[in-house]
Structure formats: C-alpha cells, structure tokens
Amino acid sequence: MISIDQIFNKQYYIKSNWIYLLIPLGAVFYLINILRTYLYDKGFLKKYKIKVPVIIVGNITLGGTGKTPLALNLITKFINKGLQPALISRGYGGNKKNITEVLETTNVRIVGDEALLIKTKSKIPVFVGKDRVSAAKKLLNKYPETSIIISDDGLQHLKLARDYEIIVIDSKRKFGNGFLFPAGPLRENKTRLGKVDAIVIKGENNNPKFYQMKYITKCLKNLKTGKKIKFKDLQNKNVVAITAIGNPESFFSTLIDNGLEFKKIIFNDHYLFKKSDFVKYEDCNIVMTEKDAIKCKQFATKNFWIIPLETEVDENLFLNILKKVA
C-alpha cells in the first residue's frame, strides 16, 4: 500500500525532476510567510502574551521529526523539577472545531492521535484548538496552578507570544531537497534556524551548537494484554509493520536495527484506523508505534504489538530552558 504522503515524501527526499514544476508555488508560499511574519513583527497583527512561560516545540519541515517525544521528555523533567506543566496543540487528525480539553477517555477522532497520546502518557492538562491563544487561556482558566505551557507544533502560530523556541530536525532526512512546500518539505526558509533558542537533532549530531535526542527501544509491548517481550521473540513470526506517521522510515529502521523482518504497510499521516483495516492481518503479528496504537485500543487483539518509546535528550537543553524562563 502506498499513501499520498509516502508518494510526496519520496519526491521531497530524492532527486526528482517533475517537482521543479512546483517551485513557483513554493515562491508564493514563501512570500506569504514573509508578509505574515513582517505583519506580526511590526505590530500590524497582534501577538498575545499569556501569564505563564510558553515553550514552543516545532519544526520547519513537513512530517515527523520527533516533536511529541521531545515534548513528553520535557514534561517529565518539568514535573520532576516541581513545576506544573500543561500542553496545547492543534489537534491534528481530530474533527473538533472548538477548543477542547483532552481526557484519557476522549475519542481520538475528536482530538487527534498526538494530543491523546501526550495526555495518556503524561496525565497533565492538555487542550487542543486551532487558535493556540484561546486554547492557552481556556486551559489557564481551568488550571490556574499551571506554571508553564508547551505548545506542540506551534512554531508557525505567531499569534501566541513565546518565551523559548525549539526546532527539531531529523538527522537522516534533514531538509530534503531544500525547497519550500509544495515543491519540497520546508514550511519555512532555513534562515528560521538562526532565530530560535535551540535546535534539537534527532539521531546523530556532530554540531556542538545543537542538542541531541536519541530514541531508546528495549522491548515490544502487547497492546491488548500489556505483556512485554524481546524483539527476538518475534523473529520469523510473520510480522506486519503498520503505521500512519509523518516519517515511517524512522519506525521501520528501528525494527530493522532490532533484527525484525516484516512487511511494510503505510497509511497517510494521522490516518484514523478502523477495525476493518486489520482484518486481512488477523494471522500476523502487527507492530506499530505508540502514536498509531492510541487509535487502535478499542478494537486491538492479542496480535497487536507496540514499541514503548523512551527518549534521551541532552540535559543542557533543559537547563538552558530553565535559565531563560525562570
């Protein structure tokens, strides 16, 4: 199965001739961004400052770079430091138009996979909405004890004033062909890198100015029963890797690095799985990410396995955040 996302991602990260036809549209996209940024910088469009520090975790490319795992890592560190963090998000993949609080019992189709995953793993207040300012205000109204807010994927939402900006970059994919959307994966010009407080590299990092983030995978966990097994226990066991994330190859690489052979099944990013999507794989061991699994909990059977993901992030990033926003 080849998704639309996969088709374009391949073009963005390989040498493709026909993609040059889209460069004029990329130029229009660039001019719109420049004008929008100028209007906010000069005060023609208003920025709103809320009463607690706001940490932006974002990227300048389409697709997954590791924003959500980084946000979860920072949340844990803030809690361990005695702070009371909360998170706001766009709620991609959800169908709710109004500002909505995310509960562990909330239907994923309403608030999206990333927001529900963060709520489930962190237990902190999480609100989603297209307008991040309104989401932040509503969150603080209900949880006035909140001492810091993380805005997941909020880099381009300039209406919300921020105290610290982080850009996450995937070390393998980087910036693809270097073109702006739709000719390439860039959401903004690369000059944006010089204007943020921190750059985090997911994977190998050879630049001392950047902070490094690594994924740690130790086992597989059964989505239905909670049983944990080693990767080698699924070797030669008819494995199907099914995913609907922005960077599926990162997921597949993890499985390969742990010695698994499998069939790849890719859906569009944020695709909301249905029970019928898995009927033909009833006799297979289905392996997926935590982000995908959060959409399958209601109908998962004993052949569903997830990779519990831990992150290791340069401690200096956290210290730098505290130094600036304290």
C-alpha positions as CSV (number, residue, x, y, z in Angstrom):
1,M,0.0,0.0,0.0
2,I,1.4,3.4,-1.0
3,S,-0.1,6.5,0.7
4,I,-0.3,10.0,-0.8
5,D,2.1,11.2,2.0
6,Q,4.6,8.5,1.0
7,I,4.5,9.5,-2.6
8,F,5.3,13.1,-1.9
9,N,7.8,12.3,0.8
10,K,9.8,10.2,-1.7
11,Q,9.9,13.1,-4.1
12,Y,10.9,15.5,-1.4
13,Y,13.9,13.4,-0.3
14,I,15.2,12.1,-3.6
15,K,16.2,13.9,-6.8
16,S,13.0,14.4,-8.7
17,N,12.7,16.4,-11.9
18,W,8.9,16.9,-12.0
19,I,9.0,18.5,-8.6
20,Y,10.7,21.6,-10.1
21,L,7.3,22.5,-11.7
22,L,6.0,23.3,-8.2
23,I,8.8,25.8,-7.4
24,P,6.7,28.8,-8.5
25,L,4.0,27.8,-6.0
26,G,6.7,27.5,-3.3
27,A,7.8,31.1,-4.1
28,V,4.2,32.2,-3.4
29,F,4.2,30.2,-0.2
30,Y,7.5,31.9,0.8
31,L,6.2,35.4,0.1
32,I,3.0,34.8,2.1
33,N,5.2,33.7,5.1
34,I,7.4,36.7,4.8
35,L,4.5,39.1,4.7
36,R,2.8,37.3,7.6
37,T,6.0,37.4,9.8
38,Y,6.5,41.1,8.9
39,L,3.0,42.0,10.0
40,Y,3.4,40.3,13.3
41,D,6.9,41.7,13.9
42,K,5.8,45.3,13.2
43,G,2.6,45.0,15.3
44,F,0.1,45.2,12.4
45,L,-1.0,41.7,13.6
46,K,-1.2,41.4,17.4
47,K,0.7,38.9,19.4
48,Y,-0.8,37.8,22.7
49,K,1.3,37.1,25.8
50,I,-0.2,34.9,28.5
51,K,0.8,35.0,32.1
52,V,3.0,31.9,32.2
53,P,6.1,31.0,30.1
54,V,5.4,29.4,26.7
55,I,7.8,26.8,25.3
56,I,7.4,26.1,21.5
57,V,8.3,22.7,20.2
58,G,8.2,22.8,16.4
59,N,9.9,22.2,13.1
60,I,10.3,23.8,9.7
61,T,9.6,20.6,7.7
62,L,6.6,18.6,7.0
63,G,6.3,15.2,8.6
64,G,7.6,13.7,11.8
65,T,10.8,14.9,13.3
66,G,10.3,13.9,17.0
67,K,8.3,16.8,18.4
68,T,6.0,14.8,20.5
69,P,8.7,12.6,22.1
70,L,10.7,15.7,22.9
71,A,7.6,17.4,24.5
72,L,7.0,14.3,26.6
73,N,10.6,14.3,27.7
74,L,10.4,18.0,28.8
75,I,7.1,17.4,30.6
76,T,8.7,14.7,32.7
77,K,11.6,17.0,33.6
78,F,9.4,19.9,34.4
79,I,7.3,17.7,36.8
80,N,10.5,16.3,38.4
81,K,11.6,19.9,39.0
82,G,8.4,20.7,40.9
83,L,6.7,22.7,38.1
84,Q,3.2,22.1,36.8
85,P,3.3,21.9,33.0
86,A,0.4,21.8,30.6
87,L,0.3,21.4,26.8
88,I,-1.7,22.9,23.9
89,S,-1.8,21.5,20.4
90,R,-3.6,22.0,17.1
91,G,-5.2,18.5,17.5
92,Y,-4.2,17.3,14.0
93,G,-6.3,14.3,12.9
94,G,-9.2,15.3,15.1
95,N,-12.5,16.7,13.9
96,K,-13.4,19.0,16.8
97,K,-13.5,22.6,15.8
98,N,-13.9,24.3,19.2
99,I,-11.3,24.5,22.0
100,T,-11.4,21.1,23.7
101,E,-9.8,19.6,26.8
102,V,-8.3,16.2,26.1
103,L,-9.1,13.5,28.7
104,E,-7.8,9.9,28.7
105,T,-11.3,8.8,27.8
106,T,-11.7,11.3,24.9
107,N,-12.3,9.7,21.5
108,V,-9.2,10.0,19.3
109,R,-11.3,11.0,16.4
110,I,-12.2,14.2,18.2
111,V,-8.8,15.4,19.4
112,G,-6.3,13.6,17.2
113,D,-3.6,11.0,18.0
114,E,-0.7,13.1,19.3
115,A,-2.7,15.1,21.8
116,L,-4.4,11.9,23.2
117,L,-1.0,10.1,23.4
118,I,0.5,13.0,25.4
119,K,-2.4,13.1,27.7
120,T,-2.4,9.3,28.2
121,K,1.4,9.2,29.0
122,S,1.8,12.4,31.0
123,K,-1.5,12.9,32.7
124,I,-1.1,16.7,32.6
125,P,-3.7,19.2,31.3
126,V,-3.9,19.1,27.5
127,F,-6.1,21.4,25.4
128,V,-6.4,21.3,21.6
129,G,-7.7,24.0,19.2
130,K,-6.8,25.8,16.0
131,D,-6.3,29.1,18.0
132,R,-3.5,28.4,20.4
133,V,-4.1,31.7,22.3
134,S,-7.7,30.8,23.1
135,A,-6.6,27.2,24.0
136,A,-4.0,28.6,26.4
137,K,-6.4,31.0,28.0
138,K,-9.1,28.3,28.5
139,L,-6.5,25.9,29.9
140,L,-5.3,28.5,32.5
141,N,-8.8,29.4,33.4
142,K,-9.5,25.8,34.4
143,Y,-6.0,25.0,35.7
144,P,-4.7,28.3,37.2
145,E,-1.9,26.4,39.0
146,T,-0.2,25.8,35.7
147,S,3.3,27.2,35.8
148,I,4.5,26.5,32.2
149,I,2.8,25.7,28.8
150,I,4.3,23.7,26.0
151,S,2.9,24.4,22.5
152,D,3.3,21.3,20.4
153,D,3.9,22.1,16.8
154,G,3.4,25.8,17.5
155,L,6.3,27.4,15.7
156,Q,4.3,28.8,12.8
157,H,1.4,30.0,15.1
158,L,2.8,33.5,15.6
159,K,-0.2,34.9,17.3
160,L,0.9,33.3,20.6
161,A,3.9,35.1,22.1
162,R,6.6,32.7,23.2
163,D,9.4,32.6,25.7
164,Y,11.5,29.8,24.2
165,E,11.5,28.3,20.7
166,I,12.8,24.8,19.8
167,I,13.2,23.4,16.3
168,V,13.5,19.6,16.0
169,I,15.4,18.2,13.0
170,D,15.7,14.6,11.9
171,S,19.4,13.8,11.3
172,K,18.7,11.5,8.4
173,R,16.1,13.4,6.4
174,K,17.2,17.0,7.4
175,F,15.6,19.4,4.8
176,G,15.1,17.1,1.9
177,N,15.5,18.8,-1.5
178,G,15.7,22.2,0.3
179,F,12.6,23.6,-1.4
180,L,9.6,25.2,0.2
181,F,6.2,23.5,0.2
182,P,4.7,22.2,-2.2
183,A,7.9,21.7,-4.1
184,G,9.7,20.5,-1.0
185,P,9.2,19.7,2.7
186,L,10.1,23.1,4.1
187,R,7.4,25.0,5.9
188,E,9.7,28.0,6.3
189,N,13.0,29.2,5.0
190,K,16.1,27.7,6.7
191,T,17.1,31.1,7.9
192,R,14.5,30.5,10.6
193,L,17.1,28.2,12.3
194,G,19.1,31.2,13.3
195,K,16.2,32.9,15.1
196,V,15.2,30.2,17.6
197,D,16.6,29.5,21.1
198,A,17.5,25.9,20.5
199,I,17.9,23.3,17.8
200,V,17.5,19.6,18.7
201,I,18.8,16.9,16.4
202,K,17.0,13.5,16.5
203,G,19.7,11.0,15.8
204,E,23.4,11.5,15.1
205,N,24.7,15.0,15.9
206,N,28.1,16.4,15.0
207,N,27.3,20.0,15.7
208,P,28.2,21.2,19.3
209,K,25.8,24.1,18.9
210,F,22.8,21.7,18.6
211,Y,21.3,19.4,21.3
212,Q,20.9,15.7,20.6
213,M,17.9,13.5,21.2
214,K,18.0,9.7,20.9
215,Y,15.3,7.1,20.9
216,I,15.6,4.2,23.3
217,T,13.8,0.9,22.5
218,K,14.1,-2.0,24.8
219,C,11.1,-4.3,24.1
220,L,7.7,-4.8,22.5
221,K,4.5,-4.5,24.5
222,N,1.2,-6.2,23.7
223,L,-1.5,-3.6,23.2
224,K,-4.2,-5.9,24.5
225,T,-2.6,-7.6,27.4
226,G,0.3,-5.4,28.4
227,K,2.7,-8.3,28.1
228,K,6.3,-7.4,27.3
229,I,8.6,-9.4,25.0
230,K,12.0,-9.0,23.4
231,F,12.3,-8.2,19.7
232,K,13.9,-11.6,19.1
233,D,10.7,-13.3,20.2
234,L,9.0,-12.1,17.0
235,Q,11.8,-13.0,14.6
236,N,10.5,-15.2,11.8
237,K,6.9,-14.8,13.2
238,N,5.1,-13.3,10.2
239,V,5.4,-9.6,11.2
240,V,3.5,-6.7,9.6
241,A,4.6,-3.2,10.5
242,I,1.7,-0.8,10.1
243,T,2.0,2.9,10.5
244,A,0.4,6.3,9.8
245,I,3.1,8.7,10.9
246,G,4.9,11.5,9.1
247,N,8.3,9.7,8.9
248,P,7.5,5.9,8.6
249,E,11.1,5.0,7.6
250,S,12.3,6.0,11.1
251,F,9.9,3.5,12.5
252,F,11.0,0.8,10.1
253,S,14.6,1.5,10.8
254,T,14.0,0.8,14.4
255,L,12.6,-2.6,13.6
256,I,15.4,-3.5,11.2
257,D,18.0,-2.4,13.8
258,N,16.4,-4.8,16.2
259,G,16.6,-7.8,13.8
260,L,13.0,-8.0,12.6
261,E,11.9,-8.9,9.1
262,F,8.5,-7.5,8.2
263,K,6.0,-6.3,5.6
264,K,5.5,-2.5,5.4
265,I,2.0,-1.1,5.4
266,I,1.9,2.8,5.3
267,F,-1.2,5.0,5.7
268,N,-1.4,8.8,5.4
269,D,-0.1,10.7,8.5
270,H,-2.7,10.9,11.2
271,Y,-4.9,8.4,9.5
272,L,-7.6,7.2,11.9
273,F,-7.5,3.4,11.8
274,K,-10.6,1.2,11.7
275,K,-11.1,-2.4,12.7
276,S,-11.6,-3.3,9.1
277,D,-8.1,-2.1,8.2
278,F,-6.7,-5.1,10.1
279,V,-9.0,-7.9,9.0
280,K,-6.5,-9.3,6.5
281,Y,-3.7,-9.4,9.1
282,E,-5.5,-11.5,11.7
283,D,-2.9,-14.2,11.4
284,C,0.0,-11.8,11.6
285,N,1.9,-10.1,14.4
286,I,1.0,-6.4,13.9
287,V,3.7,-4.0,15.1
288,M,3.1,-0.3,15.4
289,T,4.2,2.9,17.1
290,E,2.6,4.3,20.3
291,K,1.1,7.1,18.3
292,D,-0.6,4.6,16.0
293,A,-1.6,2.3,18.8
294,I,-3.6,5.0,20.6
295,K,-6.1,4.9,17.7
296,C,-6.5,1.1,17.9
297,K,-7.0,0.5,21.6
298,Q,-10.8,-0.1,21.3
299,F,-10.5,-3.0,18.9
300,A,-7.0,-4.3,19.3
301,T,-6.5,-8.1,19.7
302,K,-3.6,-10.1,21.1
303,N,-1.6,-9.9,17.9
304,F,-1.1,-6.1,18.2
305,W,2.3,-5.0,19.5
306,I,3.7,-1.6,20.2
307,I,7.2,-0.2,20.8
308,P,7.3,1.7,24.1
309,L,9.5,4.7,23.2
310,E,11.8,6.4,25.6
311,T,13.9,9.5,24.7
312,E,17.3,10.6,25.8
313,V,17.8,14.3,25.5
314,D,20.9,16.4,26.2
315,E,20.4,17.7,29.7
316,N,21.8,21.1,28.8
317,L,18.7,21.8,26.8
318,F,16.5,21.6,29.9
319,L,19.0,23.7,31.9
320,N,19.0,26.3,29.2
321,I,15.2,26.5,29.2
322,L,15.1,26.9,33.0
323,K,17.8,29.6,32.8
324,K,15.8,31.7,30.3
325,V,12.3,31.3,31.5
326,A,12.9,31.1,35.3
